[in-house]
Amino acid sequence: MADPRTVILPRGVAVTALGQGTWGMGENPGRRAAEVSALRAGLDLGMTLVDTAEMYGDGAAEEVVAEAVAGRRDEVFLVSKVLPSHADAGGMAEACRGSLRRLRTDRIDLYLLHWRGAVPLEETVEAFESLVREGAIRSWGVSNLDVDDLADLPPGARPQTDQVLYNLSRRGPEYSLLPRCRELSIPVMAYSPVEQGRLLGHPALRDVAAAHGVTPAQIALAWVLRHEDVIAIPRASSRAHVEENRTALEVNLTAEDLATLDRAFPPPESKRPLEML
């Protein structure tokens, strides 16, 4: 199997286009061993970008990630997220220390604002830059920010990504957000790329999958990954699930496939509010 393809972040770092999400991990102790095993399997397959957040399981997901990457930290590009209520100068420093402790590491590779809250973006960006200067984080980015929010970032601020909800049933970002991110050379990171499984019974998706001899999940992932500047971070609950996700990189959708999916999941014809899960 070929090495996973990569996406280049604005600061020149190459990350895997297909990473691993951890939403929901750490919430059930009985699943912990399987979650750790799944994440390790992903690392073995080259899916070395791992996304988590202080909010997930109140930090428990970060602890699962710590166990999974133990002894392999230098292979991994770690992404975590700070809650908007912690995104002022003092709160972010404290939140970052908490994430570092739970992740059992000395740095976070990419630290994101989880969504926009009441703290002015200028203060949040300065807090991020302070953490970069200290070496606690390597870079920063945003999540769930729409075009107008990006415009409100202070002059010269350059997030490394905007992580948003994007999949076949949530195509709103295609109208203006994806084009604006391309203008700014900011890759988009797509969370819930298979809509937490809710997409997978759709007849059009099943038909395209059958034509390729793959699963509907692999088609849904391949559709998100058709963009060269979009990173997908599906969650996987087992080693078999991870292997299924990884194979999506080998699926090449034809123009006919894309037309079939467009008919079933029409692209936006006007601006839509940015959706969140």
N, C-alpha and C positions, 0 to 999 in steps of 0.2 A: 504494500500500500504506500502510495507516494506521501511525502511529507505534506502536512496541511499547508494550505496557502495562507498568506499573511496580509495584514492591512498595516499601512504605515501611519503612525500617529504624527501629529504636527511637529513634535520635537524629534522626529526621525527614528523612533523606536518601532520595530516590527513586532506585531502581536498576531496570534493566530486568529483567523477569521471566524473559526468555530471554537468557542470557549465553553465554559461550564457554569451554569447558574446554580444557586444554592437556596433560593427562596423555599421556605418550608422545611429545610433541614434543621436538625437539632431539636425539633419539637417533641419527638417521641424517642426516648432512650432505647426502646426495642429495635428501632431502625438504624441506630447509629453505626453499627458495624457495616451494614449494607451501604449506607451513605458514604462512609470512608472508603470502602472498597470500590464503589462506583467512581468516586473522584480520582482515586489512584489509577483505575483502569483508563480513565480519560487522559491522565498525564502520560501513561504508557503509550497511548495512541497519538500523542502530540498535541492534545487539547490543553495547552498549558496556561491559558488565560482563565482564571477562576474569579468569579464575581460573587461578592457577598455584601453584607450590610450590618451595621450595628442593630438595626431594627429587626432583622430576621431572627425569630426565636429569642428576642431580647439578648442577642449576643451569642446564643447557642450555636448558630450556623457558623460563626467565625471560629468557634472551638472545634467544630467538626472539620473545618478547613485546615486548622492547625494540625490536627492529627493526620489528615490525609497528606499534607505536604512535608511532614516531619522528615528530615534528612534529604529533602529534595527542593528546599526553598529556592535555590538559585536557578532551578529549571522553570519556576513558576512566575507568571506576571499576576500579582495579586491586586484585585480591585475591591475596594470597600466603599461604603457610603455613610455620610454623616447626616443625621436628621436635621431638618431646617431649624428646629428649636435649639439646636446646639451650634448653629452656624455663625455665631459671633466670635470675637477674638478669644475670649476665655473659654467659652463653651466648646469650641472646636478643638482647642489644644487638649482639653480634658477628654473629650470624646475620642480623639485620635489615640491618646495614651491607652484608653480602655480597649480600643480595637487592637492596637499593637500587642497588648498584654494577652488578649484572648487568642490572637493569631500566632502568638509566640514568635514574633519576628521583630526586627529592628527598623523595618521600613515598609510602607505600603506603596506599591508601584503607581497606583492611580487612585486618588481619593475623590469621590464625587459628592456634590450636594444632591441629596436624595430627591427633593423637589423644592420649589421656591416657597419660602415662608415669609415671616414678618421682618426678618433681619435684612437690612439693605444689602444688595448684591456687592456693592463696593466694599463693605466691611467683611463679607464672606470671602471675597477674592483676596483681600489683604491677609486674612487669617490663613488661607491656603498658601499664599506666597511665603508667609512666615514659617509655616511647616516645611515648605520646600527648602528654605534657607537653613533650617535646623537639621535637615536630612531625615526627618520623620516620614515624609512622603517624597516620592520622586516627581510626581506631577499631579495635576488636578483636572477635574472636569465637572460636568453637570448631568442632571437626569431630570426628565419630565419638564424641560424648558422648551417653550414654543418660540416662534420667530420673534415675537415682540419681547419676550424675556431675554433672548440672546442680545437683542438690540440695547437692552438696559444694562448689560455688563459694562464695567468701566472701560474707557479707552485703553487699548493695548492689551486687554485681558484676552488670553487665548486658551480656552478649554481644550482638552485633548479629545474629548468625545461628548456627545449628548446621548444619554441612554434613554430610550423611549419605547413605549409599547408599539410594536410594529409586526404585523403578520397579515395573512390573506384577508382576514375579516376586520382588520384595523388599518386600513390603507390611508387614513387621513394625512399622515406625515408626507405622503408623496406630493401633495398639492403645493405646499410652500416650504415646509420645514426641511425636507431632504434637499431640494434645490438650494436653499439658503446655506445649509451646512456644507454643500459642495462648493459654493462660492467662497466660504470661509476656510475651506480645506479641513473641515472637522468631520471625521468619520462618525457615523451613527452606530450605536450599539443597541441591537433589538432584543428587548426582553419579551418573554412569553411568545416565542416565534411560532409555536404550534397552539397558541391560545389555551394553554393548560390542558390540551387534549380535546377540547371541545370541537375543533375543526375536523377531527379525523374520520367522522362518519359521513362527511359530505360526499354525495355521489360523484361530483366532478373530480374531487381529489382522489377518490378511490379509482375512478376510471383512468386517470393519468398514471397513478401508481401501478395499476395492473399492466398498462402498456409498457412500463419500464421494468416490470418484475421487482418492484420495491414496495415499501409500505407508504401509506398516506403521510405518516410523520416525516419520512425522508423527502417526499415531494414538498411538503410545507416548508421544511428547512431549506431545501435546495432553492425554493422560490425566494426566500429572504436572502440567501447567499448569492443570488444571481448578480447582485450589486457588488462591485469591486471595493466599495468603500463602506460596506455595512458588516458589522460583526454580530454574530448571533450567539446568545448565551442560554441555550436550553438547559433545563434541569434534567438529570437522569437519576433514576432510583435504583438501578442495578447495573451490573457489568454488561449484560446483554443490551440494555437500553442505551448505554454509552456507545457500544459498538454500532448499534442501529443509527444513532446520531452521526457518528463519524463517517459512515458510509454515504451520508447525504452529500458529502463533498465530491463524491464520484459521479453524482447524477447530473447529467446535462439536459436541461429542459429545452425543447425545441420551440420554434415560433408558434407552432400549432398548439403545443402544450400551454404556452403562455396565453394564447388567445382563448383557449378553453377555460382557463382559470380566470381570465378577465371577464368572461361572460358570467361565470358563477359568482365572482367576487369583484364587482365593477370598481374601477379606480375612481377616486373622488373627482367631481366636476366643479367643486367649489371648496372654499376654506371650511374646515371643520375644527371645533375645539379639540385640543390635544387630549386624547383619552389616557386614563391611568387604570392600573389594577392595584 
